[in-house]
């Protein structure tokens, strides 16, 4: 999203952010930045986790992310914290979903909750790797069983980031070197002071929120989309990189019974390791009453059938990061694309005032940059991805 009038020189023209020509597959330039796990870890420890003396902090991710997991563990140790590193093997969740007995699949152990209670915070490192197909309904049952543990973890401080695996690079259509460069720049790790850069993002998004906070009815219009929902009385959150690294979005929890109309999601989404393309949802009274997809329709229906809350919206988000201009196949980056909006079915974030409860929180993205617009209380405030306010 670009605020042409209010914010002419923040993210849209930021020289530190990659442009599409820098990151397409096969492009090699002398200025490519090598991915540096130590720089990444320092930002996570100091800015995202704000690690304190004696704090017990979970550091979890796949084994491919070992360089970053080690760097974060070392960074936390030098800051006086008590890191708890945990490494998953590739396909671990798929094995649980596929092979667990009903008793294991459908309920978390009390010790899992006790373990979270003993933490002061957590970091999860996304480690994209090839997976194998597992029955979507069993995946949904596993997620539902883990929901109380996830909710307990969310009540503590937490952060989410990504390690640039070769698989993630391939999903994004980039070389591993190009994707490493992309990740570094998206986190402002090419800047002398990345924390100050994220402060600039926070200030820019605060000005966006000032306008959004005065609205009640939001309308989204694009090919295959005409959806209205209400946000009056809800709080807009400023996602400034502390919880998601990288970030660049503002979001709220729409009124749970307010969504009316249809929305078509034009950016492919992954759910539990399976791709869904061309998802279309129809809402009445805030409830999904019809759902289809060009690809992965069974996965979409399994997600919606996880629990009653999965058929309502838990989030409306607006991407603000114009440095991320093309989908990468990973939601951590794609939901931040400037000129897009995303809607999450399922769980609300309590800080927004949303009250929808679900084991699911799945972000689905529609691109407004080619023929779309966003209106607030009848006033068009963004057209073709460009703000008019």
C-alpha positions as CSV (number, residue, x, y, z in Angstrom):
1,X,0.0,0.0,0.0
2,X,1.3,3.4,-0.9
3,X,0.1,6.6,0.8
4,X,0.8,9.0,-2.1
5,X,-0.3,12.1,-0.3
6,X,0.6,11.5,3.3
7,X,3.6,9.2,3.0
8,X,5.5,9.9,-0.2
9,X,8.9,8.8,0.9
10,X,8.5,6.0,3.5
11,X,8.3,2.4,2.2
12,X,7.4,3.0,-1.5
13,X,10.7,4.7,-2.4
14,X,12.9,3.2,0.3
15,X,16.2,2.2,-1.3
16,X,16.8,-0.6,1.2
17,X,13.8,-2.5,0.1
18,X,14.1,-4.9,-2.9
19,X,12.3,-4.2,-6.1
20,X,11.1,-7.1,-8.3
21,X,13.9,-6.7,-10.8
22,X,16.4,-7.5,-8.0
23,X,14.8,-10.7,-6.9
24,X,13.5,-12.6,-9.9
25,X,15.0,-16.1,-10.5
26,X,18.3,-16.0,-12.3
27,X,19.1,-12.4,-11.6
28,X,22.6,-12.0,-10.2
29,X,24.0,-8.7,-9.3
30,X,27.2,-7.7,-7.5
31,X,25.2,-5.9,-4.8
32,X,23.4,-9.1,-3.6
33,X,23.6,-9.3,0.2
34,X,24.6,-12.6,1.8
35,X,22.2,-13.8,4.4
36,X,23.7,-13.2,7.9
37,X,22.2,-15.3,10.7
38,X,24.1,-13.2,13.4
39,X,22.6,-9.9,12.2
40,X,19.1,-11.6,12.0
41,X,19.6,-13.0,15.5
42,X,20.6,-9.7,17.1
43,X,17.5,-8.0,15.7
44,X,15.3,-10.8,17.0
45,X,16.9,-10.8,20.5
46,X,17.0,-7.1,21.0
47,X,14.0,-5.7,19.0
48,X,11.5,-8.5,18.7
49,X,11.9,-10.5,21.9
50,X,13.4,-7.7,23.9
51,X,15.2,-10.4,25.9
52,X,15.6,-9.7,29.5
53,X,17.9,-11.0,32.2
54,X,16.9,-14.5,33.3
55,X,13.9,-14.8,30.9
56,X,13.2,-18.3,29.7
57,X,12.6,-18.0,26.0
58,X,11.7,-20.8,23.6
59,X,13.6,-20.9,20.3
60,X,11.9,-23.3,17.9
61,X,12.3,-24.2,14.3
62,X,13.2,-26.8,11.7
63,X,16.7,-28.4,11.5
64,X,17.4,-26.6,8.3
65,X,17.3,-23.3,10.3
66,X,20.1,-24.5,12.6
67,X,22.4,-21.6,11.7
68,X,19.8,-19.1,12.9
69,X,18.6,-21.2,15.9
70,X,22.2,-21.3,17.1
71,X,22.8,-17.6,16.5
72,X,19.6,-16.7,18.4
73,X,20.5,-19.0,21.3
74,X,24.0,-17.5,21.5
75,X,22.6,-14.0,21.3
76,X,20.1,-14.7,24.2
77,X,22.8,-16.2,26.3
78,X,25.0,-13.2,26.0
79,X,22.1,-11.0,27.1
80,X,21.5,-13.1,30.3
81,X,18.4,-14.9,29.1
82,X,17.7,-18.7,29.4
83,X,17.1,-19.9,25.8
84,X,15.2,-23.2,25.3
85,X,16.2,-24.4,21.8
86,X,13.9,-27.0,20.1
87,X,14.5,-28.4,16.7
88,X,11.9,-30.2,14.5
89,X,12.8,-32.7,11.8
90,X,11.3,-32.2,8.3
91,X,7.8,-33.7,8.1
92,X,7.3,-33.9,11.9
93,X,3.8,-32.4,11.9
94,X,2.8,-34.6,9.0
95,X,3.9,-37.7,10.9
96,X,1.8,-36.6,13.9
97,X,-1.2,-36.0,11.8
98,X,-0.9,-39.2,9.8
99,X,0.1,-41.7,12.5
100,X,-1.2,-40.5,15.9
101,X,-3.9,-42.4,17.7
102,X,-7.2,-40.7,18.2
103,X,-6.2,-40.0,21.9
104,X,-3.0,-38.3,20.8
105,X,-4.5,-36.6,17.8
106,X,-7.4,-35.0,19.6
107,X,-6.0,-33.7,22.9
108,X,-2.9,-31.9,24.1
109,X,-1.1,-33.4,27.1
110,X,-1.3,-31.4,30.3
111,X,2.5,-31.3,30.3
112,X,2.4,-29.3,27.1
113,X,0.5,-26.5,28.8
114,X,2.7,-26.7,31.9
115,X,5.7,-26.2,29.6
116,X,4.3,-23.1,28.1
117,X,3.5,-21.8,31.6
118,X,7.2,-22.1,32.4
119,X,8.2,-19.8,29.5
120,X,8.5,-16.0,29.4
121,X,8.2,-15.9,25.6
122,X,8.8,-17.7,22.4
123,X,10.3,-17.4,19.0
124,X,9.1,-19.6,16.1
125,X,11.3,-19.8,13.0
126,X,9.4,-20.8,9.9
127,X,11.6,-23.3,8.0
128,X,9.9,-24.0,4.6
129,X,10.7,-27.5,3.4
130,X,8.9,-30.0,1.1
131,X,6.2,-31.9,2.8
132,X,4.0,-34.9,2.1
133,X,0.3,-34.8,1.7
134,X,-1.8,-35.8,4.8
135,X,-5.5,-36.0,5.1
136,X,-6.7,-32.4,5.6
137,X,-9.3,-33.4,8.2
138,X,-6.7,-35.1,10.4
139,X,-4.4,-32.0,10.1
140,X,-7.4,-29.9,11.2
141,X,-8.0,-32.2,14.2
142,X,-4.3,-31.9,15.2
143,X,-4.5,-28.1,15.0
144,X,-7.7,-28.1,17.1
145,X,-6.0,-30.2,19.8
146,X,-3.0,-27.8,19.9
147,X,-5.2,-24.7,20.1
148,X,-5.0,-24.4,24.0
149,X,-1.2,-24.6,23.9
150,X,-1.1,-22.0,21.1
151,X,-3.4,-19.7,23.0
152,X,-1.3,-20.0,26.2
153,X,1.8,-19.2,24.2
154,X,0.1,-16.2,22.6
155,X,-0.5,-14.7,26.1
156,X,3.2,-14.4,26.5
157,X,5.5,-12.3,24.3
158,X,6.1,-14.0,21.0
159,X,7.7,-13.4,17.6
160,X,7.7,-15.2,14.3
161,X,10.4,-15.1,11.6
162,X,11.6,-17.1,8.6
163,X,14.9,-18.8,7.7
164,X,15.6,-18.6,4.0
165,X,15.8,-22.2,2.9
166,X,16.4,-23.3,-0.7
167,X,12.8,-24.6,-0.8
168,X,11.5,-21.1,0.2
169,X,13.6,-19.6,-2.5
170,X,12.2,-22.0,-5.1
171,X,8.7,-21.2,-4.0
172,X,9.4,-17.5,-4.5
173,X,10.9,-18.1,-7.9
174,X,14.3,-16.8,-6.8
175,X,17.8,-18.2,-6.5
176,X,18.9,-19.0,-3.0
177,X,21.3,-16.1,-3.1
178,X,18.5,-13.7,-4.4
179,X,16.1,-14.9,-1.7
180,X,18.7,-14.4,1.0
181,X,19.2,-10.8,-0.3
182,X,15.4,-10.3,-0.3
183,X,15.0,-11.5,3.3
184,X,17.9,-9.3,4.5
185,X,16.5,-6.2,2.9
186,X,12.9,-6.9,3.9
187,X,14.1,-6.9,7.5
188,X,16.2,-3.7,7.0
189,X,19.4,-5.7,7.8
190,X,21.1,-3.7,5.1
191,X,20.7,-0.6,7.2
192,X,23.2,0.7,9.8
193,X,20.3,0.9,12.3
194,X,17.5,-1.7,11.5
195,X,15.7,-0.8,14.7
196,X,15.4,2.9,13.7
197,X,14.1,1.7,10.3
198,X,11.4,-0.2,11.9
199,X,10.6,2.9,14.0
200,X,10.0,4.7,10.7
201,X,7.5,2.0,9.7
202,X,5.7,2.3,13.0
203,X,5.3,6.0,12.5
204,X,4.0,5.7,9.0
205,X,1.5,3.0,9.9
206,X,0.3,5.1,12.9
207,X,-0.8,7.7,10.4
208,X,-2.7,5.1,8.4
209,X,-4.4,3.9,11.5
210,X,-5.5,7.4,12.4
211,X,-7.8,7.4,9.3
212,X,-8.9,3.8,9.5
213,X,-9.9,4.2,13.2
214,X,-12.5,6.7,12.2
215,X,-14.3,4.2,10.0
216,X,-17.2,1.8,10.6
217,X,-18.1,0.2,7.3
218,X,-15.3,-1.2,5.1
219,X,-16.1,-2.3,1.6
220,X,-13.7,-4.3,-0.6
221,X,-14.3,-4.3,-4.4
222,X,-12.3,-6.2,-7.0
223,X,-13.0,-8.7,-9.8
224,X,-14.9,-11.5,-8.0
225,X,-15.1,-9.5,-4.8
226,X,-17.7,-7.3,-3.2
227,X,-17.6,-7.6,0.5
228,X,-18.7,-5.3,3.3
229,X,-17.8,-5.6,7.0
230,X,-17.9,-3.4,10.1
231,X,-14.9,-2.4,12.2
232,X,-16.5,0.4,14.4
233,X,-15.3,0.2,18.0
234,X,-12.5,-2.2,17.1
235,X,-8.8,-1.4,17.5
236,X,-6.3,-1.3,14.6
237,X,-2.9,-2.8,15.5
238,X,0.4,-1.5,14.2
239,X,2.5,-4.5,13.0
240,X,5.9,-2.9,13.2
241,X,8.2,-6.0,13.1
242,X,8.2,-7.0,16.8
243,X,5.9,-10.0,16.4
244,X,6.4,-10.7,12.7
245,X,9.8,-10.1,11.3
246,X,9.6,-8.8,8.6
247,X,6.3,-6.9,8.8
248,X,4.4,-4.0,7.3
249,X,0.7,-4.2,7.9
250,X,-2.1,-2.8,10.0
251,X,-4.9,-5.0,11.1
252,X,-8.1,-5.3,13.2
253,X,-10.8,-7.8,14.1
254,X,-14.0,-7.1,12.2
255,X,-17.3,-7.4,14.0
256,X,-18.0,-11.2,13.9
257,X,-21.5,-11.0,12.4
258,X,-20.8,-8.2,10.0
259,X,-19.3,-9.7,6.8
260,X,-21.7,-9.7,3.9
261,X,-21.0,-10.6,0.3
262,X,-18.3,-12.5,-1.6
263,X,-14.5,-12.3,-1.7
264,X,-12.1,-14.0,-4.1
265,X,-8.6,-14.5,-3.0
266,X,-6.2,-13.9,-5.9
267,X,-2.9,-14.8,-4.2
268,X,-2.3,-18.5,-3.7
269,X,-2.2,-19.6,0.0
270,X,-0.7,-22.5,1.8
271,X,-2.5,-24.3,4.6
272,X,-0.8,-27.0,6.6
273,X,1.6,-27.6,3.8
274,X,-1.0,-27.8,1.0
275,X,-1.7,-25.1,-1.6
276,X,-5.0,-23.5,-2.2
277,X,-5.6,-21.3,-5.3
278,X,-8.6,-19.2,-6.3
279,X,-10.5,-19.5,-3.0
280,X,-13.9,-17.9,-3.0
281,X,-15.9,-17.3,0.2
282,X,-19.5,-16.1,0.4
283,X,-20.6,-14.5,3.8
284,X,-24.0,-13.9,5.3
285,X,-24.3,-12.5,8.7
286,X,-20.6,-12.9,9.2
287,X,-20.7,-16.6,8.5
288,X,-19.2,-18.5,5.5
289,X,-22.2,-20.0,3.7
290,X,-20.4,-21.1,0.5
291,X,-16.8,-21.9,-0.3
292,X,-15.0,-23.0,-3.4
293,X,-11.4,-23.1,-4.8
294,X,-9.8,-23.7,-8.1
295,X,-7.2,-25.9,-6.4
296,X,-7.2,-27.4,-2.9
297,X,-10.9,-27.1,-2.3
298,X,-10.9,-30.1,0.1
299,X,-8.2,-28.3,2.1
300,X,-10.3,-25.1,2.3
301,X,-13.4,-27.1,3.5
302,X,-11.4,-29.0,6.1
303,X,-10.1,-25.7,7.5
304,X,-13.6,-24.2,7.6
305,X,-14.9,-27.3,9.3
306,X,-12.3,-27.3,12.1
307,X,-14.7,-25.7,14.5
308,X,-17.6,-23.2,14.5
309,X,-15.3,-20.2,14.7
310,X,-13.4,-21.1,11.6
311,X,-16.4,-19.9,9.5
312,X,-16.1,-16.4,10.8
313,X,-13.5,-13.7,10.2
314,X,-10.9,-13.0,12.9
315,X,-8.9,-10.4,11.0
316,X,-8.9,-7.7,8.4
317,X,-5.4,-6.7,7.4
318,X,-4.0,-4.1,5.0
319,X,-0.5,-4.6,3.6
320,X,1.8,-1.5,3.6
321,X,5.2,-2.8,2.5
322,X,5.7,-1.7,-1.1
323,X,9.1,-3.2,-1.1
324,X,7.5,-6.7,-1.2
325,X,5.8,-6.5,-4.6
326,X,5.5,-10.1,-5.8
327,X,4.1,-13.2,-3.9
328,X,6.7,-15.5,-2.5
329,X,4.4,-18.4,-1.5
330,X,4.9,-17.6,2.2
331,X,2.3,-15.7,4.1
332,X,4.8,-14.0,6.4
333,X,5.9,-11.9,3.3
334,X,2.8,-12.1,1.1
335,X,0.3,-10.5,3.5
336,X,2.6,-7.5,3.8
337,X,2.5,-6.7,0.0
338,X,1.5,-3.0,-0.3
339,X,-1.8,-2.7,-2.1
340,X,-3.3,-6.0,-0.9
341,X,-5.7,-6.8,1.8
342,X,-6.0,-10.1,3.7
343,X,-8.8,-11.7,5.7
344,X,-8.2,-14.4,8.2
345,X,-10.8,-17.0,8.9
346,X,-10.8,-18.1,12.5
347,X,-9.2,-16.7,15.7
348,X,-9.2,-13.0,16.5
349,X,-6.3,-11.2,18.1
350,X,-7.6,-10.0,21.5
351,X,-5.7,-6.7,21.2
352,X,-8.0,-5.7,18.3
353,X,-11.2,-6.3,20.4
354,X,-12.1,-9.3,18.3
355,X,-13.8,-12.1,20.2
356,X,-13.9,-14.9,17.6
357,X,-12.5,-18.2,19.0
358,X,-11.0,-20.9,16.8
359,X,-8.1,-23.2,16.4
360,X,-7.6,-21.8,13.0
361,X,-6.1,-18.4,12.0
362,X,-5.5,-18.6,8.2
363,X,-4.7,-15.5,6.2
364,X,-6.1,-15.3,2.7
365,X,-5.0,-12.4,0.4
366,X,-6.6,-10.5,-2.4
367,X,-4.7,-8.0,-4.6
368,X,-6.3,-4.6,-5.1
369,X,-3.6,-3.2,-7.3
370,X,-5.3,-4.1,-10.6
371,X,-8.9,-3.0,-10.6
372,X,-9.7,-3.0,-6.8
373,X,-10.7,-0.4,-4.3
374,X,-11.2,0.0,-0.6
375,X,-14.0,2.2,0.8
376,X,-14.6,3.6,4.3
377,X,-18.2,4.6,5.1
378,X,-18.8,5.1,1.4
379,X,-15.7,7.1,0.6
380,X,-13.2,5.4,-1.7
381,X,-9.8,5.7,0.1
382,X,-7.7,3.4,-2.0
383,X,-7.9,2.5,-5.7
384,X,-5.7,0.2,-7.6
385,X,-3.5,-0.2,-4.5
386,X,-3.0,3.6,-4.2
387,X,-4.4,5.6,-1.3
388,X,-6.4,8.7,-2.2
389,X,-6.5,10.3,1.3
